[in-house]
Amino acid sequence: MVTKNRIDSLLVRKYNQPIPRYTSYPTVPIWKEKIEVMDWEQKVQQQFQLENQLNGISLYVHLPFCESLCTYCGCNKKITTNHKVEEEYLLAIEKEWKRYQCLMSEKPVIRELHLGGGTPTFFAPSNLDRLLNILLKDSNIHPNHEFSIEGHPNNTTIEHLQVLHKWEFTRISYGVQDNDPDVQRVINRIQPIENVKNATEQARKIGFSSINFDLIYGLPLQTLESIERTINQVTELMPDRIAFYSYAHVPWTSRGQRLFDENDLPNAEEKIALYMKGSQMLNDKGYHDIGMDHFALPTDELYKAKQEGRLHRNFMGYTAHHSGMLIGLGVSAISDAFTAYAQNEKSIHDYYARLEKEELPINKGYFLSDEDLLFKQNILDISCKGHTYFSEEQMPVLEEITFPVLDKLSNDGLVKYDQRMCRLTEQGQYFIRNVCSSFDLHLQRNKLSQKQQLYSKAI
């Protein structure tokens, strides 16, 4: 473990640049507006035939509604206390899923299913039951499946958990973020630790075998003392996984982030100190660093996947399963057909309107070139394995674009590389996004012409 004293503040400032989180490559800002839906459907059909029987497919369903606004949140959400919106949204999801089913030559084999948001537990238990029936009644469930949901500790009820367990959900992720009352007040996320404890104990009692807590460092008013209290409190509950995310300050896309004073945000040095404090505490409590932002106990499947070299990363973060076909349903949801990406309309109005026209509600997407596929694998390998190998056909581009960047990273002790491979050093583990960016040809080629900030800073 690299201690705080070994990370120079000059190094932190140097690499605190706007960098993608690399849940995809190429990253979403590079994608094209208004791709041809028929071209996307053809990619889905081709990839489904390759993956369904071999690995099964993954489903992500975006449930965007929240009853109140958390000002730190950069997700696509719709704030409302009107629960009548559930009915119309479920009908839209059903219509979209049926359109995808029409592209399938056989029953889908569901390997992964994740309900995200927004606040999925905004939906009544009966409506979650209805949603899962829509998705699974005409599908086969892979024998080695993983079904998961994002839950809010304040409104996840026993009835929610019972419905999910009935449909063989085994993993739930609770958004904890921070337990400090002052931090909770400024981010408008009032959530007593007792609620987190009750939600966790109820999930375990009902039969959930993997529980994740989301924590965020770099929030306004956070201090070393407050982060220490939060981590001491949450680790008493011993969640199987902890995602310790860097707060992404992107007020140009998330207007709610303009509602607090930016002077309350920690600077880069303070933010890395928060991370070092938190990560050291997690290690001391028995959690292992999985990669970018994620920690897990040795008994958790994510840790085992890391040890066995089968860890994968996609739009849902790190996963122990890898399917080459991910279908995203709902407003702004993203789909991945391995050689192509597609994102749905971002506004509910436009999402509904496209479905009314009896077409998939695709807003933008991207079809990967052969070069994209090669460098996509490099980025996946760095973020999941900590090393990557080079191919001969990459060499001209590597020498022109990537190696000059790796030279600088190597000089700062973050990587070791040669003509055959690149490997993160121990210190480089804290700059994974920066190392991945050296393989991001779109980013590197456009650095000089980039006029606006598209990504949150690395630290």
Disulfide bonds with the S-S distance in Angstrom:
none
